[in-house]
Amino acid sequence: MNDSTKETLRDVIAMSVFGAIYAEAFQSFREQRTGPPDENWRIELALDAYDMADAMLVARTIREHNK
């Protein structure tokens, strides 16, 4: 495995929260009786997962700093 295909902690966190983000989006689609907003909806959900991963890593750094 080369460096470009290695999973980082950020990737692992993003993958772990993606399921919840995906489920929440589909629940919203059902409740509103609409489909996905556009053809890029999957990318937007993935970006949301990485945003959450970034926030979790920042929180981890703050927590470690405050110990």
C-alpha positions, -999 to 999 in steps of 0.1 A, spaced: 0 0 0 15 33 -10 11 66 9 -18 78 -13 -39 48 -4 -33 46 33 -62 53 55 -56 81 79 -73 87 113 -93 114 95 -105 88 69 -115 63 96 -135 89 115 -152 101 83 -161 66 74 -175 59 109 -198 90 109 -208 86 72 -235 60 79 -253 83 104 -251 113 80 -264 91 51 -293 78 72 -302 113 84 -303 126 48 -326 97 37 -349 103 67 -351 139 57 -359 130 20 -387 107 32 -402 132 56 -402 159 30 -413 135 3 -385 147 -19 -356 131 -35 -320 141 -33 -315 178 -41 -291 173 -70 -267 149 -86 -239 160 -62 -257 150 -30 -234 120 -23 -204 143 -25 -220 168 -2 -226 140 24 -191 128 21 -178 163 27 -200 166 57 -184 134 71 -149 149 66 -160 181 82 -171 162 113 -138 142 112 -119 175 112 -139 188 141 -133 157 161 -96 159 154 -95 195 166 -115 186 197 -90 158 204 -61 182 201 -78 207 224 -86 179 249 -50 167 249 -37 202 253 -59 208 283 -48 178 302 
